[in-house]
Amino acid sequence: MKISTKSRYGTRVILDMAKQYNNGAIQSQDIAKHQNISLKYLEQIIIPLKRANYIKSVRGAKGGHLLAKPPDAITVGEIVALLEGGSSFTECSENPEACNQADTCLTRYLWKEAAKAMFGKLNSFTLSDLIEMEKRPEKA
């Protein structure tokens, strides 16, 4: 499984905001430039993050975007699940009615358990954890 570009960029964008948490709002063009993504694509990422109350926007000359929650209250798993449209690998693992073989399918359990393991790990990392990792000399 590959994580979509939207999730990868979205995680980087919200992490960028977490690093600036106490410094006020960051303008969209600055985020886009720093993350090397187009302003139009950044807007597509910010919309669901705002709707889910992870980001808030401030209007005006000093306006921009900032985290709506502290960095230690946001996990990577939450962001990835939001931007991927859920935390399952298959439609049938969350919605058995989506497949007529859900009751007898042996792989359905496998996909459920794999998603649970992956999102369990992603949910074990907060934005604060990642910021702290950046400070370590042995970071990947």
C-alpha positions as CSV (number, residue, x, y, z in Angstrom):
1,M,0.0,0.0,0.0
2,K,1.2,3.5,-0.8
3,I,0.1,6.6,1.1
4,S,-1.3,9.2,-1.2
5,T,0.6,12.4,-2.1
6,K,-2.2,14.3,-0.4
7,S,-1.5,12.5,2.9
8,R,2.2,12.8,2.7
9,Y,2.0,16.5,1.8
10,G,-0.7,17.1,4.3
11,T,1.4,15.6,7.1
12,R,4.3,17.8,6.1
13,V,2.1,20.9,5.9
14,I,0.5,20.3,9.3
15,L,4.0,19.5,10.8
16,D,5.3,22.8,9.4
17,M,2.5,24.6,11.2
18,A,3.3,22.6,14.4
19,K,6.9,23.9,14.3
20,Q,5.5,27.4,14.1
21,Y,2.8,26.8,16.7
22,N,3.6,29.7,19.0
23,N,4.6,32.1,16.3
24,G,1.2,33.0,14.9
25,A,-0.4,32.4,11.5
26,I,1.6,31.3,8.4
27,Q,0.5,32.5,5.0
28,S,-0.4,30.0,2.4
29,Q,2.3,31.1,-0.1
30,D,5.0,30.7,2.6
31,I,3.8,27.1,3.4
32,A,3.6,26.3,-0.3
33,K,7.1,27.6,-0.9
34,H,8.6,25.9,2.1
35,Q,7.0,22.6,1.2
36,N,7.6,22.9,-2.5
37,I,4.0,22.4,-3.5
38,S,1.7,24.5,-5.6
39,L,-0.6,27.0,-3.8
40,K,-3.6,25.3,-5.5
41,Y,-2.7,21.9,-4.2
42,L,-2.0,23.3,-0.8
43,E,-5.6,24.7,-0.7
44,Q,-6.9,21.2,-1.5
45,I,-5.1,19.9,1.5
46,I,-6.0,22.7,3.9
47,I,-9.8,22.5,3.2
48,P,-10.4,19.1,4.9
49,L,-7.9,19.9,7.7
50,K,-10.0,23.1,8.4
51,R,-13.3,21.2,8.2
52,A,-12.0,18.7,10.7
53,N,-10.8,21.5,13.1
54,Y,-7.1,20.7,12.9
55,I,-6.3,24.1,11.3
56,K,-7.9,27.5,11.6
57,S,-7.5,30.5,9.3
58,V,-7.0,34.1,10.2
59,R,-7.9,36.9,7.8
60,G,-6.1,40.2,7.4
61,A,-2.6,41.5,6.7
62,K,-1.1,39.2,9.3
63,G,-3.5,36.4,8.4
64,G,-2.8,32.8,7.4
65,H,-3.2,29.4,8.9
66,L,-2.4,27.9,12.3
67,L,-3.0,24.8,14.2
68,A,-6.4,24.7,16.1
69,K,-5.0,22.2,18.6
70,P,-1.6,21.9,20.3
71,P,0.9,19.7,18.4
72,D,0.9,17.1,21.2
73,A,-2.9,16.6,20.6
74,I,-2.7,15.7,16.9
75,T,-1.5,12.3,15.8
76,V,-0.1,11.4,12.3
77,G,-2.8,8.7,12.1
78,E,-5.6,11.2,12.5
79,I,-4.2,13.3,9.6
80,V,-3.6,10.3,7.3
81,A,-7.0,8.8,8.1
82,L,-8.7,12.2,7.3
83,L,-6.8,12.7,4.1
84,E,-7.1,9.1,2.9
85,G,-10.9,9.1,3.6
86,G,-10.6,6.5,6.5
87,S,-8.4,4.1,8.2
88,S,-9.1,0.9,6.3
89,F,-7.4,-0.7,3.4
90,T,-10.6,-2.1,1.8
91,E,-14.2,-1.0,1.5
92,C,-15.5,-4.3,2.9
93,S,-13.4,-4.2,6.1
94,E,-15.4,-1.3,7.4
95,N,-18.6,-1.9,5.5
96,P,-19.4,-5.6,5.0
97,E,-22.4,-4.7,2.9
98,A,-20.0,-3.4,0.2
99,C,-19.1,-7.0,-0.7
100,N,-21.3,-10.0,-1.2
101,Q,-18.4,-12.3,0.0
102,A,-17.7,-10.4,3.3
103,D,-19.1,-13.2,5.5
104,T,-16.9,-15.9,4.0
105,C,-13.9,-13.9,2.8
106,L,-10.7,-15.0,4.6
107,T,-8.7,-11.9,3.5
108,R,-11.2,-9.4,5.0
109,Y,-9.8,-10.2,8.4
110,L,-6.3,-9.8,7.2
111,W,-7.0,-6.3,5.7
112,K,-8.7,-5.2,8.9
113,E,-5.8,-6.4,11.1
114,A,-3.2,-4.8,8.8
115,A,-5.0,-1.5,8.8
116,K,-5.4,-1.7,12.6
117,A,-1.6,-2.3,13.0
118,M,-0.6,0.5,10.6
119,F,-2.9,3.1,12.1
120,G,-2.0,2.0,15.6
121,K,1.6,2.8,14.8
122,L,0.7,6.1,13.0
123,N,-1.5,7.1,16.0
124,S,1.4,6.5,18.4
125,F,3.2,9.6,16.9
126,T,2.0,13.1,17.7
127,L,3.3,16.1,15.8
128,S,5.3,17.0,18.9
129,D,7.0,13.6,18.8
130,L,8.1,14.3,15.2
131,I,9.4,17.7,16.1
132,E,11.4,16.1,18.9
133,M,12.8,13.5,16.5
134,E,14.1,16.2,14.3
135,K,16.3,17.4,17.1
136,R,17.9,14.0,17.6
137,P,21.3,13.3,15.8
138,E,20.3,9.7,14.9
139,K,17.1,10.7,13.0
140,A,16.4,8.7,9.8
